[in-house]
Amino acid sequence: MLELDLVLLPFLDNVYPSLEQADKERYWKLLECEDQDMFAWFMHRQDPEDPELQRIVQIVRDNTGKPKDS
């Protein structure tokens, strides 16, 4: 889904490298989820039930649309 690429690819490039290992593992767990679920989470329509996913979804939300540090 293109919309997810627009959220997740910049996050992967700009934020992922600075995450703690546990959050990096949560990110890869997130990628195993259904596209429709992730889209709903990132659009603030729903929250994941899994606390591990809740954490990484919030990290992604908090960093979506932020410019890359120079």
HTML snippet that shows the backbone in 3Dmol.js (N, CA, C, O; Angstrom):
<script src="https://3Dmol.org/build/3Dmol-min.js"></script>
<div id="view" style="width:600px;height:400px;position:relative"></div>
<script>
const pdb = `
ATOM      1  N   MET A   1       0.852  -1.171   0.000  1.00  0.00           N
ATOM      2  CA  MET A   1       0.000   0.000   0.000  1.00  0.00           C
ATOM      3  C   MET A   1       0.903   1.242   0.000  1.00  0.00           C
ATOM      4  O   MET A   1       1.732   1.421   0.893  1.00  0.00           O
ATOM      5  N   LEU A   2       0.730   2.078  -1.000  1.00  0.00           N
ATOM      6  CA  LEU A   2       1.577   3.264  -1.172  1.00  0.00           C
ATOM      7  C   LEU A   2       1.555   4.173   0.055  1.00  0.00           C
ATOM      8  O   LEU A   2       2.589   4.715   0.444  1.00  0.00           O
ATOM      9  N   GLU A   3       0.397   4.338   0.659  1.00  0.00           N
ATOM     10  CA  GLU A   3       0.288   5.214   1.826  1.00  0.00           C
ATOM     11  C   GLU A   3       1.198   4.740   2.959  1.00  0.00           C
ATOM     12  O   GLU A   3       1.807   5.551   3.656  1.00  0.00           O
ATOM     13  N   LEU A   4       1.285   3.438   3.133  1.00  0.00           N
ATOM     14  CA  LEU A   4       2.168   2.905   4.176  1.00  0.00           C
ATOM     15  C   LEU A   4       3.632   3.121   3.826  1.00  0.00           C
ATOM     16  O   LEU A   4       4.450   3.408   4.699  1.00  0.00           O
ATOM     17  N   ASP A   5       3.955   2.983   2.554  1.00  0.00           N
ATOM     18  CA  ASP A   5       5.332   3.252   2.123  1.00  0.00           C
ATOM     19  C   ASP A   5       5.729   4.687   2.444  1.00  0.00           C
ATOM     20  O   ASP A   5       6.866   4.949   2.834  1.00  0.00           O
ATOM     21  N   LEU A   6       4.794   5.611   2.279  1.00  0.00           N
ATOM     22  CA  LEU A   6       5.083   7.022   2.532  1.00  0.00           C
ATOM     23  C   LEU A   6       5.329   7.308   4.011  1.00  0.00           C
ATOM     24  O   LEU A   6       5.973   8.298   4.358  1.00  0.00           O
ATOM     25  N   VAL A   7       4.818   6.446   4.873  1.00  0.00           N
ATOM     26  CA  VAL A   7       5.046   6.577   6.316  1.00  0.00           C
ATOM     27  C   VAL A   7       6.276   5.775   6.740  1.00  0.00           C
ATOM     28  O   VAL A   7       7.150   6.286   7.441  1.00  0.00           O
ATOM     29  N   LEU A   8       6.334   4.524   6.312  1.00  0.00           N
ATOM     30  CA  LEU A   8       7.333   3.608   6.848  1.00  0.00           C
ATOM     31  C   LEU A   8       8.732   3.767   6.255  1.00  0.00           C
ATOM     32  O   LEU A   8       9.719   3.585   6.967  1.00  0.00           O
ATOM     33  N   LEU A   9       8.837   4.095   4.994  1.00  0.00           N
ATOM     34  CA  LEU A   9      10.173   4.215   4.396  1.00  0.00           C
ATOM     35  C   LEU A   9      10.969   5.392   4.961  1.00  0.00           C
ATOM     36  O   LEU A   9      12.141   5.217   5.291  1.00  0.00           O
ATOM     37  N   PRO A  10      10.374   6.589   5.085  1.00  0.00           N
ATOM     38  CA  PRO A  10      11.134   7.676   5.731  1.00  0.00           C
ATOM     39  C   PRO A  10      11.487   7.351   7.188  1.00  0.00           C
ATOM     40  O   PRO A  10      12.568   7.701   7.662  1.00  0.00           O
ATOM     41  N   PHE A  11      10.571   6.682   7.888  1.00  0.00           N
ATOM     42  CA  PHE A  11      10.846   6.276   9.262  1.00  0.00           C
ATOM     43  C   PHE A  11      12.050   5.333   9.293  1.00  0.00           C
ATOM     44  O   PHE A  11      12.939   5.473  10.133  1.00  0.00           O
ATOM     45  N   LEU A  12      12.065   4.384   8.380  1.00  0.00           N
ATOM     46  CA  LEU A  12      13.170   3.431   8.314  1.00  0.00           C
ATOM     47  C   LEU A  12      14.494   4.147   8.065  1.00  0.00           C
ATOM     48  O   LEU A  12      15.508   3.813   8.678  1.00  0.00           O
ATOM     49  N   ASP A  13      14.487   5.112   7.183  1.00  0.00           N
ATOM     50  CA  ASP A  13      15.714   5.850   6.856  1.00  0.00           C
ATOM     51  C   ASP A  13      16.159   6.796   7.962  1.00  0.00           C
ATOM     52  O   ASP A  13      17.351   6.896   8.253  1.00  0.00           O
ATOM     53  N   ASN A  14      15.211   7.487   8.579  1.00  0.00           N
ATOM     54  CA  ASN A  14      15.537   8.604   9.467  1.00  0.00           C
ATOM     55  C   ASN A  14      15.501   8.294  10.957  1.00  0.00           C
ATOM     56  O   ASN A  14      16.231   8.913  11.731  1.00  0.00           O
ATOM     57  N   VAL A  15      14.673   7.358  11.369  1.00  0.00           N
ATOM     58  CA  VAL A  15      14.472   7.120  12.804  1.00  0.00           C
ATOM     59  C   VAL A  15      14.972   5.741  13.233  1.00  0.00           C
ATOM     60  O   VAL A  15      15.604   5.593  14.279  1.00  0.00           O
ATOM     61  N   TYR A  16      14.682   4.752  12.421  1.00  0.00           N
ATOM     62  CA  TYR A  16      15.028   3.372  12.769  1.00  0.00           C
ATOM     63  C   TYR A  16      16.475   3.206  13.248  1.00  0.00           C
ATOM     64  O   TYR A  16      16.693   2.533  14.255  1.00  0.00           O
ATOM     65  N   PRO A  17      17.467   3.789  12.575  1.00  0.00           N
ATOM     66  CA  PRO A  17      18.852   3.573  13.017  1.00  0.00           C
ATOM     67  C   PRO A  17      19.116   3.991  14.464  1.00  0.00           C
ATOM     68  O   PRO A  17      20.021   3.449  15.099  1.00  0.00           O
ATOM     69  N   SER A  18      18.360   4.927  14.988  1.00  0.00           N
ATOM     70  CA  SER A  18      18.593   5.408  16.351  1.00  0.00           C
ATOM     71  C   SER A  18      17.730   4.702  17.399  1.00  0.00           C
ATOM     72  O   SER A  18      17.833   5.007  18.587  1.00  0.00           O
ATOM     73  N   LEU A  19      16.889   3.771  16.977  1.00  0.00           N
ATOM     74  CA  LEU A  19      16.037   3.047  17.920  1.00  0.00           C
ATOM     75  C   LEU A  19      16.851   2.066  18.751  1.00  0.00           C
ATOM     76  O   LEU A  19      17.893   1.572  18.321  1.00  0.00           O
ATOM     77  N   GLU A  20      16.351   1.798  19.949  1.00  0.00           N
ATOM     78  CA  GLU A  20      16.925   0.730  20.762  1.00  0.00           C
ATOM     79  C   GLU A  20      16.603  -0.602  20.095  1.00  0.00           C
ATOM     80  O   GLU A  20      15.658  -0.689  19.312  1.00  0.00           O
ATOM     81  N   GLN A  21      17.370  -1.626  20.396  1.00  0.00           N
ATOM     82  CA  GLN A  21      17.189  -2.929  19.754  1.00  0.00           C
ATOM     83  C   GLN A  21      15.768  -3.463  19.937  1.00  0.00           C
ATOM     84  O   GLN A  21      15.196  -4.011  18.995  1.00  0.00           O
ATOM     85  N   ALA A  22      15.196  -3.316  21.116  1.00  0.00           N
ATOM     86  CA  ALA A  22      13.839  -3.821  21.358  1.00  0.00           C
ATOM     87  C   ALA A  22      12.829  -3.139  20.444  1.00  0.00           C
ATOM     88  O   ALA A  22      11.907  -3.789  19.952  1.00  0.00           O
ATOM     89  N   ASP A  23      12.988  -1.845  20.209  1.00  0.00           N
ATOM     90  CA  ASP A  23      12.080  -1.131  19.315  1.00  0.00           C
ATOM     91  C   ASP A  23      12.318  -1.521  17.858  1.00  0.00           C
ATOM     92  O   ASP A  23      11.378  -1.549  17.064  1.00  0.00           O
ATOM     93  N   LYS A  24      13.557  -1.821  17.504  1.00  0.00           N
ATOM     94  CA  LYS A  24      13.826  -2.319  16.151  1.00  0.00           C
ATOM     95  C   LYS A  24      13.106  -3.641  15.922  1.00  0.00           C
ATOM     96  O   LYS A  24      12.559  -3.874  14.844  1.00  0.00           O
ATOM     97  N   GLU A  25      13.104  -4.498  16.925  1.00  0.00           N
ATOM     98  CA  GLU A  25      12.391  -5.773  16.821  1.00  0.00           C
ATOM     99  C   GLU A  25      10.888  -5.539  16.725  1.00  0.00           C
ATOM    100  O   GLU A  25      10.201  -6.245  15.988  1.00  0.00           O
ATOM    101  N   ARG A  26      10.376  -4.566  17.452  1.00  0.00           N
ATOM    102  CA  ARG A  26       8.952  -4.229  17.355  1.00  0.00           C
ATOM    103  C   ARG A  26       8.601  -3.738  15.953  1.00  0.00           C
ATOM    104  O   ARG A  26       7.528  -4.042  15.434  1.00  0.00           O
ATOM    105  N   TYR A  27       9.506  -2.980  15.347  1.00  0.00           N
ATOM    106  CA  TYR A  27       9.275  -2.480  13.989  1.00  0.00           C
ATOM    107  C   TYR A  27       9.109  -3.645  13.020  1.00  0.00           C
ATOM    108  O   TYR A  27       8.202  -3.635  12.189  1.00  0.00           O
ATOM    109  N   TRP A  28       9.972  -4.642  13.120  1.00  0.00           N
ATOM    110  CA  TRP A  28       9.873  -5.793  12.217  1.00  0.00           C
ATOM    111  C   TRP A  28       8.619  -6.604  12.509  1.00  0.00           C
ATOM    112  O   TRP A  28       8.028  -7.181  11.596  1.00  0.00           O
ATOM    113  N   LYS A  29       8.210  -6.655  13.762  1.00  0.00           N
ATOM    114  CA  LYS A  29       6.942  -7.316  14.105  1.00  0.00           C
ATOM    115  C   LYS A  29       5.777  -6.552  13.473  1.00  0.00           C
ATOM    116  O   LYS A  29       4.827  -7.157  12.976  1.00  0.00           O
ATOM    117  N   LEU A  30       5.857  -5.237  13.496  1.00  0.00           N
ATOM    118  CA  LEU A  30       4.828  -4.393  12.888  1.00  0.00           C
ATOM    119  C   LEU A  30       4.668  -4.705  11.406  1.00  0.00           C
ATOM    120  O   LEU A  30       3.546  -4.757  10.901  1.00  0.00           O
ATOM    121  N   LEU A  31       5.770  -4.912  10.713  1.00  0.00           N
ATOM    122  CA  LEU A  31       5.718  -5.162   9.274  1.00  0.00           C
ATOM    123  C   LEU A  31       5.029  -6.471   8.917  1.00  0.00           C
ATOM    124  O   LEU A  31       4.662  -6.682   7.761  1.00  0.00           O
ATOM    125  N   GLU A  32       4.852  -7.346   9.891  1.00  0.00           N
ATOM    126  CA  GLU A  32       4.146  -8.605   9.664  1.00  0.00           C
ATOM    127  C   GLU A  32       2.630  -8.430   9.737  1.00  0.00           C
ATOM    128  O   GLU A  32       1.889  -9.352   9.396  1.00  0.00           O
ATOM    129  N   CYS A  33       2.165  -7.278  10.169  1.00  0.00           N
ATOM    130  CA  CYS A  33       0.732  -7.019  10.316  1.00  0.00           C
ATOM    131  C   CYS A  33       0.089  -6.738   8.961  1.00  0.00           C
ATOM    132  O   CYS A  33       0.766  -6.423   7.983  1.00  0.00           O
ATOM    133  N   GLU A  34      -1.218  -6.859   8.934  1.00  0.00           N
ATOM    134  CA  GLU A  34      -1.986  -6.573   7.722  1.00  0.00           C
ATOM    135  C   GLU A  34      -1.917  -5.088   7.389  1.00  0.00           C
ATOM    136  O   GLU A  34      -1.952  -4.239   8.280  1.00  0.00           O
ATOM    137  N   ASP A  35      -1.817  -4.785   6.104  1.00  0.00           N
ATOM    138  CA  ASP A  35      -1.755  -3.393   5.659  1.00  0.00           C
ATOM    139  C   ASP A  35      -2.942  -2.577   6.157  1.00  0.00           C
ATOM    140  O   ASP A  35      -2.777  -1.434   6.583  1.00  0.00           O
ATOM    141  N   GLN A  36      -4.137  -3.162   6.106  1.00  0.00           N
ATOM    142  CA  GLN A  36      -5.336  -2.430   6.515  1.00  0.00           C
ATOM    143  C   GLN A  36      -5.279  -2.058   7.991  1.00  0.00           C
ATOM    144  O   GLN A  36      -5.719  -0.978   8.385  1.00  0.00           O
ATOM    145  N   ASP A  37      -4.736  -2.954   8.798  1.00  0.00           N
ATOM    146  CA  ASP A  37      -4.601  -2.665  10.228  1.00  0.00           C
ATOM    147  C   ASP A  37      -3.603  -1.534  10.452  1.00  0.00           C
ATOM    148  O   ASP A  37      -3.873  -0.594  11.198  1.00  0.00           O
ATOM    149  N   MET A  38      -2.448  -1.635   9.800  1.00  0.00           N
ATOM    150  CA  MET A  38      -1.438  -0.583   9.967  1.00  0.00           C
ATOM    151  C   MET A  38      -1.972   0.766   9.503  1.00  0.00           C
ATOM    152  O   MET A  38      -1.736   1.783  10.155  1.00  0.00           O
ATOM    153  N   PHE A  39      -2.677   0.783   8.400  1.00  0.00           N
ATOM    154  CA  PHE A  39      -3.236   2.040   7.900  1.00  0.00           C
ATOM    155  C   PHE A  39      -4.179   2.653   8.935  1.00  0.00           C
ATOM    156  O   PHE A  39      -4.120   3.854   9.195  1.00  0.00           O
ATOM    157  N   ALA A  40      -5.045   1.830   9.522  1.00  0.00           N
ATOM    158  CA  ALA A  40      -5.972   2.321  10.549  1.00  0.00           C
ATOM    159  C   ALA A  40      -5.209   2.846  11.764  1.00  0.00           C
ATOM    160  O   ALA A  40      -5.598   3.856  12.350  1.00  0.00           O
ATOM    161  N   TRP A  41      -4.150   2.184  12.136  1.00  0.00           N
ATOM    162  CA  TRP A  41      -3.360   2.629  13.293  1.00  0.00           C
ATOM    163  C   TRP A  41      -2.686   3.963  13.021  1.00  0.00           C
ATOM    164  O   TRP A  41      -2.716   4.858  13.865  1.00  0.00           O
ATOM    165  N   PHE A  42      -2.080   4.102  11.855  1.00  0.00           N
ATOM    166  CA  PHE A  42      -1.360   5.340  11.548  1.00  0.00           C
ATOM    167  C   PHE A  42      -2.291   6.511  11.283  1.00  0.00           C
ATOM    168  O   PHE A  42      -1.885   7.666  11.412  1.00  0.00           O
ATOM    169  N   MET A  43      -3.523   6.229  10.916  1.00  0.00           N
ATOM    170  CA  MET A  43      -4.514   7.283  10.702  1.00  0.00           C
ATOM    171  C   MET A  43      -5.286   7.590  11.984  1.00  0.00           C
ATOM    172  O   MET A  43      -6.259   8.345  11.960  1.00  0.00           O
ATOM    173  N   HIS A  44      -4.851   7.004  13.105  1.00  0.00           N
ATOM    174  CA  HIS A  44      -5.473   7.221  14.426  1.00  0.00           C
ATOM    175  C   HIS A  44      -6.927   6.758  14.451  1.00  0.00           C
ATOM    176  O   HIS A  44      -7.722   7.275  15.237  1.00  0.00           O
ATOM    177  N   ARG A  45      -7.284   5.808  13.619  1.00  0.00           N
ATOM    178  CA  ARG A  45      -8.645   5.261  13.628  1.00  0.00           C
ATOM    179  C   ARG A  45      -8.778   4.150  14.661  1.00  0.00           C
ATOM    180  O   ARG A  45      -9.856   3.923  15.210  1.00  0.00           O
ATOM    181  N   GLN A  46      -7.692   3.477  14.912  1.00  0.00           N
ATOM    182  CA  GLN A  46      -7.647   2.377  15.875  1.00  0.00           C
ATOM    183  C   GLN A  46      -6.265   2.349  16.503  1.00  0.00           C
ATOM    184  O   GLN A  46      -5.327   2.990  16.030  1.00  0.00           O
ATOM    185  N   ASP A  47      -6.169   1.590  17.577  1.00  0.00           N
ATOM    186  CA  ASP A  47      -4.873   1.308  18.184  1.00  0.00           C
ATOM    187  C   ASP A  47      -4.705  -0.206  18.226  1.00  0.00           C
ATOM    188  O   ASP A  47      -5.685  -0.932  18.388  1.00  0.00           O
ATOM    189  N   PRO A  48      -3.495  -0.682  18.083  1.00  0.00           N
ATOM    190  CA  PRO A  48      -3.278  -2.127  18.185  1.00  0.00           C
ATOM    191  C   PRO A  48      -3.601  -2.614  19.595  1.00  0.00           C
ATOM    192  O   PRO A  48      -3.450  -1.878  20.571  1.00  0.00           O
ATOM    193  N   GLU A  49      -4.047  -3.859  19.686  1.00  0.00           N
ATOM    194  CA  GLU A  49      -4.320  -4.437  21.001  1.00  0.00           C
ATOM    195  C   GLU A  49      -3.029  -4.844  21.703  1.00  0.00           C
ATOM    196  O   GLU A  49      -2.935  -4.771  22.928  1.00  0.00           O
ATOM    197  N   ASP A  50      -2.055  -5.263  20.944  1.00  0.00           N
ATOM    198  CA  ASP A  50      -0.772  -5.725  21.468  1.00  0.00           C
ATOM    199  C   ASP A  50       0.038  -4.530  21.983  1.00  0.00           C
ATOM    200  O   ASP A  50       0.315  -3.605  21.219  1.00  0.00           O
ATOM    201  N   PRO A  51       0.420  -4.534  23.264  1.00  0.00           N
ATOM    202  CA  PRO A  51       1.195  -3.415  23.816  1.00  0.00           C
ATOM    203  C   PRO A  51       2.523  -3.182  23.093  1.00  0.00           C
ATOM    204  O   PRO A  51       2.970  -2.041  22.976  1.00  0.00           O
ATOM    205  N   GLU A  52       3.150  -4.241  22.614  1.00  0.00           N
ATOM    206  CA  GLU A  52       4.401  -4.095  21.864  1.00  0.00           C
ATOM    207  C   GLU A  52       4.149  -3.298  20.588  1.00  0.00           C
ATOM    208  O   GLU A  52       4.927  -2.409  20.240  1.00  0.00           O
ATOM    209  N   LEU A  53       3.070  -3.618  19.902  1.00  0.00           N
ATOM    210  CA  LEU A  53       2.725  -2.893  18.679  1.00  0.00           C
ATOM    211  C   LEU A  53       2.268  -1.476  18.997  1.00  0.00           C
ATOM    212  O   LEU A  53       2.553  -0.548  18.240  1.00  0.00           O
ATOM    213  N   GLN A  54       1.562  -1.301  20.109  1.00  0.00           N
ATOM    214  CA  GLN A  54       1.141   0.047  20.500  1.00  0.00           C
ATOM    215  C   GLN A  54       2.350   0.958  20.622  1.00  0.00           C
ATOM    216  O   GLN A  54       2.319   2.106  20.179  1.00  0.00           O
ATOM    217  N   ARG A  55       3.410   0.447  21.221  1.00  0.00           N
ATOM    218  CA  ARG A  55       4.614   1.264  21.421  1.00  0.00           C
ATOM    219  C   ARG A  55       5.233   1.684  20.091  1.00  0.00           C
ATOM    220  O   ARG A  55       5.517   2.866  19.894  1.00  0.00           O
ATOM    221  N   ILE A  56       5.446   0.747  19.180  1.00  0.00           N
ATOM    222  CA  ILE A  56       6.105   1.104  17.930  1.00  0.00           C
ATOM    223  C   ILE A  56       5.193   1.943  17.049  1.00  0.00           C
ATOM    224  O   ILE A  56       5.675   2.822  16.334  1.00  0.00           O
ATOM    225  N   VAL A  57       3.902   1.700  17.081  1.00  0.00           N
ATOM    226  CA  VAL A  57       2.968   2.540  16.318  1.00  0.00           C
ATOM    227  C   VAL A  57       3.047   3.976  16.827  1.00  0.00           C
ATOM    228  O   VAL A  57       3.053   4.912  16.028  1.00  0.00           O
ATOM    229  N   GLN A  58       3.107   4.161  18.137  1.00  0.00           N
ATOM    230  CA  GLN A  58       3.201   5.519  18.681  1.00  0.00           C
ATOM    231  C   GLN A  58       4.518   6.182  18.290  1.00  0.00           C
ATOM    232  O   GLN A  58       4.546   7.375  17.989  1.00  0.00           O
ATOM    233  N   ILE A  59       5.592   5.427  18.292  1.00  0.00           N
ATOM    234  CA  ILE A  59       6.886   5.984  17.875  1.00  0.00           C
ATOM    235  C   ILE A  59       6.815   6.427  16.422  1.00  0.00           C
ATOM    236  O   ILE A  59       7.285   7.512  16.078  1.00  0.00           O
ATOM    237  N   VAL A  60       6.233   5.597  15.573  1.00  0.00           N
ATOM    238  CA  VAL A  60       6.098   5.969  14.157  1.00  0.00           C
ATOM    239  C   VAL A  60       5.212   7.202  14.027  1.00  0.00           C
ATOM    240  O   VAL A  60       5.559   8.142  13.312  1.00  0.00           O
ATOM    241  N   ARG A  61       4.072   7.205  14.713  1.00  0.00           N
ATOM    242  CA  ARG A  61       3.173   8.374  14.665  1.00  0.00           C
ATOM    243  C   ARG A  61       3.905   9.647  15.085  1.00  0.00           C
ATOM    244  O   ARG A  61       3.786  10.686  14.436  1.00  0.00           O
ATOM    245  N   ASP A  62       4.661   9.554  16.174  1.00  0.00           N
ATOM    246  CA  ASP A  62       5.366  10.730  16.703  1.00  0.00           C
ATOM    247  C   ASP A  62       6.412  11.270  15.736  1.00  0.00           C
ATOM    248  O   ASP A  62       6.778  12.443  15.808  1.00  0.00           O
ATOM    249  N   ASN A  63       6.888  10.432  14.843  1.00  0.00           N
ATOM    250  CA  ASN A  63       7.958  10.831  13.935  1.00  0.00           C
ATOM    251  C   ASN A  63       7.513  10.983  12.490  1.00  0.00           C
ATOM    252  O   ASN A  63       8.343  11.226  11.614  1.00  0.00           O
ATOM    253  N   THR A  64       6.237  10.846  12.229  1.00  0.00           N
ATOM    254  CA  THR A  64       5.730  10.981  10.868  1.00  0.00           C
ATOM    255  C   THR A  64       5.639  12.453  10.499  1.00  0.00           C
ATOM    256  O   THR A  64       5.072  13.259  11.237  1.00  0.00           O
ATOM    257  N   GLY A  65       6.202  12.787   9.356  1.00  0.00           N
ATOM    258  CA  GLY A  65       6.127  14.155   8.859  1.00  0.00           C
ATOM    259  C   GLY A  65       7.195  15.078   9.393  1.00  0.00           C
ATOM    260  O   GLY A  65       7.221  16.259   9.048  1.00  0.00           O
ATOM    261  N   LYS A  66       8.083  14.558  10.234  1.00  0.00           N
ATOM    262  CA  LYS A  66       9.167  15.393  10.758  1.00  0.00           C
ATOM    263  C   LYS A  66      10.295  15.431   9.733  1.00  0.00           C
ATOM    264  O   LYS A  66      10.642  14.402   9.153  1.00  0.00           O
ATOM    265  N   PRO A  67      10.864  16.603   9.509  1.00  0.00           N
ATOM    266  CA  PRO A  67      11.980  16.687   8.555  1.00  0.00           C
ATOM    267  C   PRO A  67      13.212  15.974   9.088  1.00  0.00           C
ATOM    268  O   PRO A  67      13.436  15.900  10.296  1.00  0.00           O
ATOM    269  N   LYS A  68      13.994  15.462   8.174  1.00  0.00           N
ATOM    270  CA  LYS A  68      15.248  14.804   8.531  1.00  0.00           C
ATOM    271  C   LYS A  68      16.204  15.840   9.109  1.00  0.00           C
ATOM    272  O   LYS A  68      16.310  16.953   8.594  1.00  0.00           O
ATOM    273  N   ASP A  69      16.901  15.467  10.181  1.00  0.00           N
ATOM    274  CA  ASP A  69      17.898  16.372  10.775  1.00  0.00           C
ATOM    275  C   ASP A  69      19.017  16.619   9.778  1.00  0.00           C
ATOM    276  O   ASP A  69      19.443  15.710   9.065  1.00  0.00           O
ATOM    277  N   SER A  70      19.484  17.851   9.737  1.00  0.00           N
ATOM    278  CA  SER A  70      20.581  18.193   8.822  1.00  0.00           C
ATOM    279  C   SER A  70      21.916  17.898   9.454  1.00  0.00           C
ATOM    280  O   SER A  70      22.956  18.121   8.833  1.00  0.00           O
TER     281      SER A  70
END
`;
const viewer = $3Dmol.createViewer("view");
viewer.addModel(pdb, "pdb");
viewer.setStyle({}, {cartoon: {color: "spectrum"}});
viewer.zoomTo();
viewer.render();
</script>
